[in-house]
Amino acid sequence: MANFKDRNIIMLKKSLLLSTIVFATSLLMNGVSSPAVATTMQKPTLKSPKSEHLAQSNTHRVRLGDTLWGISRRYRINMGMLVNLNPKLRSRPNLIYVGETLYVRGVGRSTSTSTARPQDRAKPKPPVVVKPRYQYKPQPPARPTPQPVAVQPRPQPNPVTVKPKPQPVATQPRQNSRRLTTFNLPSERRTFKDRIGADRGGISCTQNKQDSMRTLLPDNNFGWTLYDYPQFFWYSPALEAESIESTDVYFTLGIVERKEDNGVIEEKLGEDPLYEAQLTQLQKRRSEIVSFTLPPDADPLEEGQEYEWEVLVECPAGNHISIQGRIKRLSTENPELSSKLENATIEEYPSILAEAGVWYDALQIMTGLMRDNPEDDIFQQDWQNVLKLIEFKESSDLPIQYIEPQFEENIGQY
């Protein structure tokens, strides 16, 4: 009797175990895990703050002091991609407006992570149209009998009075609402002179020995900027034909360090230059004005910091010519100036910046307008007025050689 009970208990345990295995297998086949497995395998998904940041930074609103080069560096994209995202820049690549919105990343792209190929995806079946067995064709209605129409007499035309043609009106030339005629320049003065030197004697290598380089700055040799990557302007005379191949030109930008000792301010340049490069794009056979844009592989200018820049021409036989200028970046926290620029046209920018005393940026916008509107005489006249302000005696029709990064260059990761 006891053996019979034991056998029943064993068979019952085996039956329960088999039922448990079958039940667990069915759960797994239907994608359902047991609570123990779920607590060890499944992790809660958290929203990535980085993805939220990227979603909110597809656009950039241009602020006071922004440049395209600085924007490209800030968002780590090359200029070619920035222009492709903003086709409007193609017609004015040298000018951006305070307050305008630029795309800095692609928008509207699919975020699907499916790896299935298009040919592997199930195609939707076309809907089945059930045609009725018998179709009822309605009979067309009977046409009404046309009624006779009374013919009305044709009205006589009224006599037409011929008016004389208007005489052409003389077209008035377009006037700029804010002509640039004066600058509110800073009172700060920097006493630098264009230097001509020789390591082993001799004279400079310019064609005209009385002609030398000079900065396009007021007589205080100092100017303000708001830009993180400004442009620097100077006059470069033609070099002797036999000296062209063996002459090198260098640009250097350094930080000015100041300290006060017993009421006396001492200045010196930092030991390491902020940026230096050899300029190989100059047309040494002709006299020209040079515009050099600080490239985005250099560090941007800091607000409130003063810098000294130098252009050095190394002539053969140890001769050299060099010029120096000073630049200081102002604070961009200027709501009044920002409001003026945001509510102005780009043609009014130079006069507004001149009124604020921002020399470098007024020249940068002015030359940008000249490049994008080469047939506009008003911009040429403003350029001549600026050269007269600094007593530039050479011809105002000199060509301008622009040395700047190319839009197609990949500036890489910083």
GUMI-889155 format. One record per residue (C-alpha): residue in one letter; x, z, y. Coordinates in nm, 4 decimals. Each point is the difference from the previous one (the first is absolute). Example, Ala and Ser with C-alpha at 12.3 -4.5 7.8 and 13.67 -1.06 7.14 Angstrom:
residues 2
R resn east up north
R A 1.2300 0.7800 -0.4500
R S 0.1370 -0.0660 0.3440
This chain:
residues 414
R resn east up north
R M 0.0000 0.0000 0.0000
R A 0.2817 0.0882 0.2374
R N 0.1807 -0.3258 -0.0744
R F -0.3154 -0.1957 0.0826
R K -0.0261 0.1740 0.3406
R D 0.3667 -0.0614 0.0737
R R -0.0391 -0.3695 -0.0786
R N -0.3000 -0.0226 0.2363
R I 0.1943 0.1689 0.2810
R I 0.2973 -0.2374 -0.0447
R M -0.2275 -0.3050 -0.0015
R L -0.1764 0.1268 0.3131
R K 0.3340 0.0442 0.1841
R K 0.1098 -0.3470 -0.1023
R S -0.3297 -0.1436 0.1229
R L 0.0336 0.1762 0.3349
R L 0.3608 -0.1190 0.0396
R L -0.0976 -0.3585 -0.0814
R S -0.2860 0.0109 0.2518
R T 0.2345 0.1316 0.2682
R I 0.2501 -0.2801 -0.0641
R V -0.2728 -0.2669 0.0120
R F -0.1389 0.1429 0.3254
R A 0.3439 0.0182 0.1660
R T 0.0796 -0.3567 -0.1104
R S -0.3215 -0.1298 0.1551
R L 0.0812 0.1745 0.3273
R L 0.3459 -0.1531 0.0144
R M -0.1351 -0.3465 -0.0794
R N -0.2418 0.0320 0.2901
R G 0.2726 0.1095 0.2407
R V -0.0998 0.3652 0.0166
R S 0.2747 0.2606 -0.0335
R S -0.0395 0.3519 -0.1079
R P 0.0171 0.2699 0.2670
R A 0.3432 0.1095 -0.1235
R V 0.1400 -0.3530 0.0300
R A -0.1647 -0.0534 0.3392
R T 0.1614 0.3070 0.1513
R T 0.3458 -0.1091 -0.1089
R M -0.0179 -0.3773 0.0540
R Q -0.2229 -0.0623 0.3009
R K 0.1310 0.0774 0.3491
R P -0.2036 0.0016 0.3197
R T 0.0640 -0.2991 0.2304
R L 0.0960 0.0910 0.3559
R K -0.0297 -0.2281 0.3012
R S 0.3448 -0.1067 0.1195
R P 0.0600 0.0793 0.3680
R K 0.2461 -0.2912 0.0090
R S -0.2721 -0.2484 -0.0922
R E -0.2198 0.1388 0.2767
R H 0.2867 -0.0397 0.2495
R L 0.0592 -0.3609 -0.1020
R A -0.3680 -0.0776 0.0271
R Q -0.0048 0.1353 0.3550
R S 0.3166 -0.1770 0.1187
R N -0.0836 -0.3661 -0.0541
R T -0.0033 -0.0476 0.3779
R H 0.2148 0.1125 0.2911
R R -0.1198 0.0387 0.3585
R V 0.2741 -0.1063 0.2422
R R 0.1154 0.2872 0.2200
R L 0.2091 0.0097 0.3143
R G 0.3615 -0.0758 -0.0972
R D -0.0760 -0.1793 -0.3277
R T 0.1779 -0.3209 -0.0996
R L -0.0566 -0.2279 -0.2977
R W 0.3455 0.0888 -0.1306
R G -0.0768 0.3710 0.0199
R I -0.3375 -0.0441 -0.1709
R S 0.1591 -0.2008 -0.2822
R R 0.2583 0.2731 -0.0546
R R -0.2580 0.2810 0.0143
R Y -0.2162 -0.1560 -0.2712
R R 0.2933 -0.1460 -0.1982
R I -0.1187 -0.3613 0.0072
R N 0.1871 -0.3078 0.1118
R M -0.0987 -0.1921 0.3092
R G -0.1170 -0.3022 -0.1972
R M -0.2602 0.2087 -0.1826
R L -0.1060 0.1686 0.3255
R V -0.0652 -0.3384 0.1614
R N -0.1836 -0.1258 -0.3103
R L -0.2313 0.3024 0.0149
R N -0.0584 -0.0671 0.3722
R P -0.0240 -0.3780 0.0554
R K -0.0695 0.0552 0.3711
R L 0.3669 0.0949 0.0423
R R 0.1069 -0.3558 -0.0841
R S -0.1161 -0.1232 0.3411
R R 0.1707 0.2902 0.1832
R P 0.2746 0.1406 -0.2259
R N 0.1808 0.1573 0.2950
R L -0.2944 0.1921 0.1456
R I -0.2255 0.2800 -0.1246
R Y -0.2664 0.1871 0.1956
R V -0.0364 0.3731 0.0439
R G -0.3184 0.0992 -0.1822
R E -0.0297 -0.2992 -0.2333
R T -0.0339 0.0543 -0.3749
R L 0.2441 -0.1571 -0.2459
R Y -0.0276 -0.0192 -0.3773
R V 0.3020 0.1552 -0.1681
R R -0.1212 -0.0248 -0.3599
R G -0.2243 -0.2371 -0.1902
R V -0.3648 0.1028 -0.0179
R G -0.2868 -0.0988 -0.2267
R R 0.2111 -0.0420 -0.3130
R S -0.1423 0.0827 -0.3427
R T 0.1031 0.3354 -0.1437
R S -0.1040 -0.0775 -0.3581
R T 0.2533 0.1033 -0.2636
R S -0.1484 -0.2007 -0.2870
R T 0.2624 -0.1845 -0.2038
R A -0.2409 -0.2327 -0.1850
R R 0.0665 -0.3684 0.0515
R P -0.2788 -0.2101 0.1530
R Q -0.0441 -0.2024 -0.3190
R D -0.0349 0.3210 -0.2031
R R -0.2824 0.1392 0.2089
R A -0.3545 -0.0539 -0.1296
R K -0.1833 -0.2641 0.1968
R P -0.3585 0.0846 0.1004
R K -0.2612 -0.1938 -0.1935
R P -0.2228 -0.2316 0.2016
R P -0.3592 0.1205 0.0372
R V -0.2489 -0.1390 -0.2516
R V -0.2786 -0.1998 0.1613
R V -0.3245 -0.0046 -0.2049
R K -0.1973 -0.3161 0.0608
R P -0.3801 0.0179 -0.0424
R R -0.1456 -0.2083 -0.2791
R Y -0.2586 -0.1645 0.2247
R Q 0.0587 -0.0769 0.3669
R Y -0.2868 -0.0388 0.2439
R K 0.0445 -0.2875 0.2431
R P -0.2207 0.0413 0.3088
R Q -0.1756 -0.3123 0.1324
R P 0.0982 -0.1110 0.3498
R P -0.2723 0.0538 0.2645
R A -0.1943 -0.2948 0.1276
R R 0.1405 -0.1623 0.3100
R P -0.2185 0.0367 0.3098
R T -0.1342 -0.3148 0.1637
R P 0.1996 -0.0709 0.3203
R Q -0.2003 0.0119 0.3230
R P 0.0528 -0.2567 0.2758
R V 0.2290 0.1196 0.2807
R A -0.0721 -0.0861 0.3610
R V 0.2895 -0.1757 0.1703
R Q 0.0954 0.1645 0.3268
R P 0.1427 -0.2140 0.2823
R R 0.3776 0.0293 0.0475
R P 0.0852 0.2068 0.3105
R Q 0.1975 -0.1689 0.2740
R P 0.3523 0.1428 0.0525
R N 0.0717 0.1766 0.3259
R P 0.2706 -0.1457 0.2202
R V 0.3410 0.1603 -0.0625
R T 0.2085 0.1110 0.2956
R V 0.3693 -0.0712 -0.0537
R K 0.2136 0.2886 0.1189
R P 0.3497 -0.0693 0.1294
R K 0.2860 0.1040 -0.2285
R P 0.1677 0.3249 0.1022
R Q 0.3442 -0.0342 0.1454
R P 0.2852 0.1522 -0.2040
R V 0.1095 0.3435 0.1170
R A 0.3690 0.0683 0.0335
R T 0.1143 0.2381 -0.2756
R Q 0.1655 0.3133 0.1288
R P 0.3138 0.1113 -0.1853
R R -0.0407 0.3115 -0.2162
R Q 0.1173 0.3113 0.1751
R N 0.1398 0.3037 -0.1742
R S -0.1946 0.3067 0.1093
R R 0.3117 0.2174 -0.0135
R R 0.3167 -0.1819 0.1045
R L 0.3283 0.1731 -0.0703
R T 0.1867 0.0314 0.3283
R T 0.1494 0.3511 -0.0039
R F 0.1127 0.2807 -0.2301
R N -0.0272 0.3774 0.0322
R L 0.3453 0.0613 -0.1394
R P 0.1307 0.3431 -0.1067
R S 0.2347 0.1742 0.2398
R E 0.2483 0.0830 -0.2766
R R 0.3279 -0.1864 0.0329
R R 0.2674 -0.0880 -0.2531
R T 0.3320 -0.1215 0.1447
R F 0.1218 -0.2653 -0.2418
R K 0.1722 -0.3209 0.0907
R D 0.0561 -0.3163 -0.1975
R R 0.3503 0.0382 -0.1362
R I 0.2571 -0.2709 -0.0632
R G 0.3078 0.1130 -0.1847
R A 0.2951 -0.1220 -0.2010
R D 0.1967 0.1656 -0.2756
R R 0.3042 -0.2182 0.0473
R G -0.0552 -0.1517 0.3425
R G -0.1844 -0.3184 0.0844
R I -0.3403 -0.0761 0.1445
R S -0.3536 -0.0392 -0.1311
R C -0.1051 -0.2939 -0.2153
R T -0.2918 -0.1213 0.2124
R Q -0.0060 -0.3566 0.1306
R N -0.0402 0.1221 0.3574
R K 0.2455 0.2823 0.0618
R Q -0.2211 0.1368 0.2753
R D -0.2975 0.0152 -0.2359
R S -0.0485 0.3037 -0.2204
R M -0.2662 0.1713 -0.2053
R R -0.2498 0.2364 0.1608
R T -0.2948 0.2079 -0.1101
R L -0.3479 -0.0972 0.1211
R L -0.0551 0.3447 0.1475
R P -0.0458 0.1315 0.3535
R D 0.3067 0.1132 0.1916
R N -0.0310 0.3501 -0.1489
R N 0.0749 -0.1599 -0.3417
R F -0.2727 0.2124 -0.1546
R G -0.3537 -0.0651 -0.1234
R W -0.2928 0.1555 -0.1843
R T -0.1816 -0.1137 -0.3117
R L -0.2993 0.1129 -0.2014
R Y 0.0783 -0.2095 -0.3065
R D 0.1500 0.1254 -0.3249
R Y 0.1807 -0.3350 -0.0452
R P 0.0654 -0.1444 0.3480
R Q 0.1713 -0.3172 0.1177
R F 0.3282 -0.0063 0.1940
R F 0.0756 -0.2750 0.2545
R W 0.3274 -0.1241 0.1434
R Y 0.1616 -0.3099 0.1448
R S 0.2649 -0.1711 -0.2136
R P 0.2227 -0.2629 0.1647
R A 0.1344 -0.3092 -0.1753
R L 0.3329 0.0466 -0.1779
R E 0.3019 -0.2267 -0.0076
R A -0.0241 -0.2723 -0.2622
R E 0.3267 0.0997 -0.1684
R S -0.1115 0.3646 -0.0181
R I -0.3441 -0.0450 -0.1554
R E 0.0967 0.0026 -0.3672
R S 0.2271 0.3038 0.0309
R T -0.2237 0.2124 0.2264
R D -0.2195 0.2749 -0.1443
R V -0.2869 0.1789 0.1742
R Y -0.1160 0.3519 -0.0946
R F -0.2991 0.2144 0.0987
R T 0.0181 0.3804 -0.0223
R L -0.2624 0.2664 0.0704
R G 0.0968 0.3659 0.0258
R I -0.1638 0.3335 0.0816
R V 0.0890 0.1657 0.3320
R E 0.0726 0.3684 -0.0453
R R -0.0328 0.2241 0.3030
R K 0.1048 0.3565 0.0607
R E 0.0085 0.2128 0.3147
R D 0.2986 0.2176 0.0851
R N -0.0160 0.2140 0.3177
R G -0.2539 -0.2308 0.1573
R V 0.2017 -0.3120 -0.0870
R I -0.1574 -0.2434 -0.2456
R E 0.2450 -0.1645 -0.2374
R E -0.0897 -0.3082 -0.1980
R K 0.1596 -0.1577 -0.3020
R L -0.0975 -0.2424 -0.2723
R G -0.0651 0.1173 -0.3514
R E 0.2821 -0.0490 -0.2463
R D -0.1963 -0.2375 -0.2223
R P -0.1948 -0.2912 0.1539
R L -0.3705 -0.0208 -0.0715
R Y 0.0298 -0.3730 -0.0618
R E 0.2707 -0.2661 0.0163
R A 0.0035 -0.3653 -0.1010
R Q 0.1901 -0.3225 0.0526
R L -0.2068 -0.2607 0.1826
R T 0.0570 -0.3413 -0.1536
R Q -0.3026 -0.1769 0.1502
R L 0.1350 -0.0396 0.3542
R Q 0.0411 -0.3493 0.1465
R K 0.3498 0.0548 0.1373
R R 0.0315 -0.3504 0.1438
R R -0.2647 0.0616 0.2682
R S -0.0997 0.2697 0.2449
R E -0.3192 0.1775 -0.1040
R I -0.2050 0.3156 0.0174
R V 0.0022 0.1946 -0.3259
R S -0.2882 0.2088 -0.1307
R F 0.0968 0.2254 -0.2905
R T -0.2718 0.1898 -0.1930
R L 0.1016 0.3185 -0.1761
R P -0.0738 -0.0822 -0.3673
R P -0.2094 0.2242 -0.2273
R D 0.2945 0.0875 -0.2238
R A 0.1212 0.2208 0.2884
R D -0.1544 0.3367 0.0765
R P -0.2706 -0.0169 0.2704
R L 0.0747 0.1409 0.3444
R E -0.1076 0.3607 0.0430
R E -0.2255 0.1027 0.2861
R G 0.1868 0.1818 0.2773
R Q 0.3425 -0.1185 -0.1232
R E 0.2423 -0.2079 0.2068
R Y 0.2222 -0.2691 -0.1537
R E 0.2886 -0.2195 0.1100
R W 0.0331 -0.3586 -0.1195
R E 0.3025 -0.2253 0.0244
R V 0.0720 -0.3681 -0.0558
R L 0.3652 -0.0779 -0.0777
R V 0.1517 -0.3507 -0.0029
R E 0.3359 -0.0120 -0.1757
R C 0.1887 -0.2999 0.1293
R P 0.3196 -0.1427 -0.1546
R A 0.3376 0.1564 0.0773
R G -0.1510 0.3474 0.0298
R N -0.2150 -0.0679 0.3061
R H -0.3464 0.1494 0.0143
R I -0.3061 0.0238 0.2231
R S -0.2541 0.2810 -0.0254
R I -0.3137 0.1196 0.1782
R Q -0.1926 0.3260 -0.0330
R G -0.3525 0.1080 0.0809
R R -0.2176 0.3061 -0.0445
R I -0.3515 0.0336 -0.1444
R K -0.2256 0.3028 -0.0397
R R -0.3200 0.0113 -0.2014
R L -0.2867 0.1731 0.1786
R S -0.2707 0.2071 -0.1659
R T -0.2875 -0.2100 -0.1324
R E -0.2457 0.2841 0.0656
R N -0.1223 -0.1584 0.3220
R P -0.3809 -0.0298 -0.0056
R E -0.0203 -0.1527 0.3490
R L 0.2423 -0.2838 -0.0760
R S -0.1525 -0.0527 -0.3451
R S -0.3462 -0.0345 0.1554
R K 0.1243 -0.2504 0.2586
R L 0.1616 -0.2211 -0.2633
R E -0.2913 0.0268 -0.2424
R N -0.2431 -0.1218 0.2669
R A 0.2277 -0.2756 0.1354
R T 0.0785 -0.3518 -0.1120
R I 0.3421 -0.0712 -0.1437
R E 0.0816 -0.2044 0.3133
R E -0.0373 0.3198 0.2052
R Y 0.2385 0.2030 -0.2152
R P 0.3244 -0.0848 0.1898
R S -0.1393 0.1086 0.3383
R I -0.1463 0.3227 -0.1458
R L 0.3300 0.0826 -0.1704
R A 0.1913 -0.0866 0.3191
R E -0.2223 0.2379 0.1932
R A 0.0862 0.2708 -0.2558
R G 0.3711 -0.0854 0.0313
R V 0.0406 -0.1036 -0.3647
R W 0.2619 -0.2718 0.0498
R Y 0.0903 -0.1006 -0.3561
R D -0.3589 -0.0383 -0.1186
R A -0.1109 -0.2006 0.3038
R L 0.2775 -0.2526 -0.0700
R Q -0.0881 -0.0033 -0.3699
R I -0.3688 -0.0781 0.0639
R M 0.0879 -0.2516 0.2702
R T 0.2340 -0.2000 -0.2228
R G -0.2580 0.0191 -0.2799
R L -0.2600 -0.1561 0.2307
R M 0.2479 -0.2692 0.0987
R R 0.0710 -0.0842 -0.3643
R D -0.3669 -0.0205 -0.0952
R N -0.0989 -0.1876 0.3208
R P 0.2954 -0.2274 0.0846
R E -0.2079 -0.2184 0.2368
R D -0.1341 0.2872 0.2130
R D 0.1724 -0.0016 0.3400
R I -0.1274 0.3455 0.0959
R F 0.2061 0.1737 -0.2692
R Q 0.3061 -0.2011 0.1029
R Q -0.0519 0.1103 0.3614
R D -0.0268 0.3651 -0.1046
R W 0.3255 -0.0382 -0.1944
R Q 0.1732 -0.1402 0.3099
R N -0.1308 0.2918 0.2081
R V 0.1515 0.2491 -0.2456
R L 0.3393 -0.1719 0.0098
R K -0.0093 0.0127 0.3805
R L -0.0681 0.3743 -0.0109
R I 0.3306 0.0603 -0.1803
R E 0.1834 -0.2594 0.2152
R F 0.0703 -0.2282 -0.2918
R K 0.1776 -0.2887 0.1703
R E 0.0102 -0.2416 -0.2923
R S -0.2758 -0.2542 -0.0533
R S -0.3337 0.1414 -0.1177
R D -0.0411 -0.3101 -0.2211
R L 0.2662 0.1191 -0.2426
R P -0.1074 -0.0173 -0.3653
R I -0.0782 0.3254 -0.1777
R Q 0.1608 0.0516 -0.3391
R Y -0.2118 0.2350 -0.2134
R I 0.1815 0.1970 -0.2671
R E -0.2629 0.1767 -0.2099
R P -0.0966 0.0664 -0.3625
R Q -0.1874 -0.2796 -0.1711
R F -0.3561 0.0504 -0.1196
R E 0.0933 -0.1189 -0.3499
R E 0.2685 0.2640 -0.0448
R N -0.0846 0.2744 -0.2466
R I 0.0952 0.3224 0.1688
R G -0.0210 0.1875 -0.3293
R Q -0.0626 0.3689 -0.0542
R Y 0.1252 0.2604 0.2458
